Amino acid sequence: PKFTLMPAAESATLLAKVAGEYRTGSLEGDRRLIIDTIGTARLAKFGPNLSANQPTTKTVRGAIVDGRPALITNDPAAVVLKDADTILLFGNTYKRHAP
């Protein structure tokens, strides 16, 4: 996607707001995304008993995509912020998970 990277301070503020664990669901085959405040995103697909399969780590940074705040991965791919508890990545909707 076309994007403009945010200045470092703005990116850090956005990461602090977005940081947390998100899931597409809690069944085998669903996905998990954990974003931390320093710009690391850890993705995994759930296997049996919610084991993390196919783990991938990406770096993310705050950006503006289509006039809205988003996170851009090192691929680059956009992590679209739908609302405070919902993000969109690679066409999958992730909801914030509270353990």
C-alpha angles and dihedrals in degrees: 000000000000110000145160117220116235121236111269095257093051091046091052091051091051092047090052090054095045099040115120144073122305129185138190087212140313103261134097107284094028119117136238129205123189116191119189131199095253095060105267121133119192116196128189140163117231118245128183113328090010092292112165111248129181094016116197129181122206134173118238134196134184116263143158115250119179089348094304134101114262140151121252120208125214089256083058105248128143124244099204116210107219097174139325092294105027132071134173123218127169090347093305121120114223123194123205110260121214110200 
